[in-house]
Structure formats: structure tokens, C-alpha cells
Amino acid sequence: MSTGLTRAEMSEGLDVGLIDQGTGARWRGTIISLAPHGARVWVPTPHAGDANIRPQERGFLTTVTYQAARSGAMWAEQPVPERPCGRDVLEYWAWARRTGRVRRPSATAYLHGARKVLAELPDGYDTDLKTLDVEDAIAHYRRARRGDLAPASITQYTSGFRRAVIRYLAETARTVPRNSAR
């Protein structure tokens, strides 16, 4: 985990990571406003169960005191690109491994799988992740590498790729409600 943020390093719109002091849960959010006592942060929860709740309202607003942020309860996160591509997923998992956000073996498996599969796609590392059909990409890779690699290696790379893309998109999903109070 990165070092904590000072008040001077904070600004509205900054992507941050948070740790719940009570449970140890890690969240990703965006600073909505800076108050005299702390930063107000919107934490989206994209997998909230009620389908009647609009996606931009799935989440919660929390305040992190400047003292807690400085002591490590909040840190700056990798910015989320508007149109993520293959290079972004590789950069994200390299950053996650380097900062300790994800266990090193998991991040390494995601990186290897993503590199291998993306390299075989027509747009390569420039592949648009928002429109990518992960299973079609995996099928393409399996066809392209059949006979060149052992089936176990193909399975390992495609599994790492699938997890890399799905987790990247889930972890970098950022939806801030339009009517959030500033």
C-alpha cells in the first residue's frame, strides 16, 4: 500500500484508495469535496444487488479525516483512463504489483496472461477494453497458439487474461452520482 495523503496533496476529482479502519476492507473512490475536518469521498459499489437502483447511485459517501488520511487510511490511486485499452490494463497491473495493491503472484499472472493474449489480437495492446469481448479474444488466442504451446500454458495465459481484464474494469469503474452534495 502507498503512503498516506496529506491535505496539500488532495483535490476534488482525485482517485483515491481507502482502507476501512474497522474491517480492513479496501475501497476505491473519488474525492468529491474537501471540508474543514476531512475529505468527502464517493465510493461506488458496482455490484450492489438491487437492480432498481441506478448505477450512478450505487455506492456511498464517506468522510476521511485529514489525520487518518495522512496516517495511511487514504492514498492516491492510478488515474482511470476515459477509453481504456490493453496498454492501460498492463500498466495498471504493473502498478498494482509494484505498490502491493495486489499480491505479487496474482498481479504477475494477470500481466503475463494479458501480454500474451493482447499481442495476438488485431489491435494488440491498443485494443479497446470497453468494446472487447473477452471470450472472443480468448478463442482467438487459443486458435492462434494451438500447437505452439502446451494446452496447460494456453489455459494459464487465458485465465490470467480473463481475470486481468474483468478485475481491471471492475476496480476502475468510477461512477459519481450527479446529485452528490459538495
C-alpha positions in Angstrom: 0.0 0.0 0.0 1.2 3.5 -0.8 1.9 6.2 1.9 -1.0 8.3 3.1 -2.1 11.6 1.6 -1.6 15.0 3.2 -4.2 17.7 2.9 -1.9 19.6 0.4 -1.9 16.5 -2.0 -5.7 16.3 -2.1 -8.0 17.8 -4.6 -11.6 17.4 -5.9 -11.7 14.6 -8.5 -8.6 12.8 -7.2 -8.9 9.0 -7.4 -8.0 7.5 -4.0 -7.8 4.2 -2.3 -9.3 3.8 1.2 -9.0 1.3 4.0 -11.8 0.8 6.5 -10.1 1.1 9.9 -12.6 -1.3 11.4 -12.8 -4.1 8.9 -9.6 -3.6 6.8 -11.7 -3.6 3.6 -10.1 -1.7 0.7 -12.1 0.6 -1.5 -11.5 2.8 -4.4 -13.2 6.2 -4.6 -13.1 9.8 -5.8 -12.7 12.9 -3.6 -15.9 14.9 -4.1 -15.1 17.8 -1.8 -12.7 19.0 0.9 -14.3 20.0 4.2 -12.5 21.7 7.2 -12.3 18.3 9.0 -11.6 15.9 6.1 -12.1 14.8 2.6 -15.6 13.6 1.4 -15.1 10.6 -0.9 -17.7 8.8 -3.1 -17.1 5.1 -3.2 -19.0 3.3 -5.9 -20.2 -0.2 -5.4 -20.9 -1.5 -8.9 -22.1 -4.9 -7.7 -24.8 -3.7 -5.4 -27.7 -6.1 -5.6 -30.8 -4.1 -6.1 -31.4 -3.8 -9.9 -33.9 -0.9 -9.3 -31.0 1.4 -8.1 -29.5 3.3 -11.0 -25.7 2.6 -11.4 -24.7 6.2 -10.6 -26.5 5.8 -7.2 -24.8 2.6 -6.3 -22.2 3.5 -3.7 -21.8 5.6 -0.6 -20.3 8.9 0.5 -17.8 8.8 3.4 -15.5 11.3 5.1 -11.9 10.6 5.8 -10.3 12.9 8.3 -7.0 14.5 7.2 -5.3 12.9 10.2 -6.5 9.4 9.2 -5.6 10.0 5.5 -2.1 11.1 6.5 -1.6 8.0 8.6 -2.3 5.7 5.7 -6.1 5.3 5.6 -6.2 7.0 2.1 -3.8 7.1 -0.7 -3.7 8.3 -4.3 -4.7 5.8 -6.9 -3.7 5.3 -10.5 -5.9 7.6 -12.7 -8.6 5.8 -14.7 -8.4 6.5 -18.5 -11.6 7.5 -20.3 -11.2 4.9 -23.0 -9.1 2.1 -21.5 -7.0 0.0 -23.8 -4.7 -3.0 -23.5 -1.8 -0.8 -22.5 -3.8 0.6 -19.6 -4.6 -2.9 -18.2 -0.8 -3.8 -18.4 0.1 -0.5 -16.7 -2.5 -1.0 -14.0 -1.4 -4.5 -13.0 2.3 -3.5 -13.1 1.4 -0.6 -10.8 -0.7 -2.9 -8.6 2.2 -5.3 -8.2 4.7 -2.5 -7.6 2.6 -0.8 -4.9 1.4 -4.0 -3.2 -2.3 -3.4 -4.0 -2.5 -7.0 -5.3 -0.4 -9.9 -4.2 2.7 -10.2 -6.5 1.9 -13.7 -7.8 -1.6 -12.7 -8.8 -0.5 -9.5 -10.5 2.3 -11.3 -12.3 -0.2 -13.9 -13.6 -2.5 -11.2 -14.8 0.3 -9.4 -16.6 1.6 -12.5 -18.3 -1.8 -13.5 -19.5 -2.8 -10.0 -20.7 0.5 -9.6 -22.6 0.2 -12.9 -24.3 -3.4 -12.6 -25.4 -3.4 -8.9 -26.3 -0.3 -9.5 -28.5 -2.3 -11.9 -30.7 -5.3 -9.6 -31.2 -5.6 -7.5 -34.4 -5.2 -4.2 -32.4 -2.7 -5.7 -30.0 -2.1 -3.5 -26.9 -4.3 -0.8 -28.4 -7.4 -3.0 -28.1 -10.3 -1.0 -26.7 -11.3 -2.8 -23.4 -14.8 -1.2 -23.3 -15.8 -3.0 -26.5 -13.7 -6.1 -26.2 -15.5 -9.5 -25.9 -13.1 -11.3 -23.5 -14.3 -14.7 -24.6 -13.9 -14.0 -28.3 -10.3 -12.7 -27.6 -9.6 -15.9 -25.7 -10.9 -18.1 -28.5 -8.8 -16.1 -31.0 -5.7 -16.7 -28.8 -6.4 -20.4 -28.5 -6.7 -20.8 -32.3 -3.6 -18.8 -32.9 -1.4 -20.6 -30.4 -2.8 -24.1 -30.8 0.2 -26.4 -31.5 2.8 -23.8 -30.4 2.1 -24.0 -26.7 1.1 -26.7 -24.3 -2.7 -26.7 -23.5 -1.9 -26.1 -19.8 0.1 -22.9 -20.8 -2.7 -21.7 -23.0 -5.2 -22.2 -20.2 -2.9 -20.4 -17.7 -2.5 -17.4 -20.0 -6.1 -17.1 -20.9 -7.2 -17.4 -17.3 -4.8 -14.7 -16.3 -6.0 -12.5 -19.2 -9.7 -13.0 -18.3 -9.1 -12.1 -14.7 -6.8 -9.2 -15.6 -9.4 -7.5 -17.8 -12.5 -8.3 -15.7 -10.9 -7.2 -12.4 -9.3 -4.1 -14.1 -12.7 -3.0 -15.4 -14.4 -3.7 -12.1 -11.7 -2.0 -10.0 -11.5 1.1 -12.2 -15.3 1.5 -12.6 -15.9 5.0 -11.4 -19.4 6.4 -11.2 -20.1 9.5 -9.2 -23.7 10.5 -8.6 -24.7 13.7 -10.3 -26.7 14.9 -7.3 -23.9 14.4 -4.7 -23.7 17.2 -2.3 -20.4 19.2 -2.4 
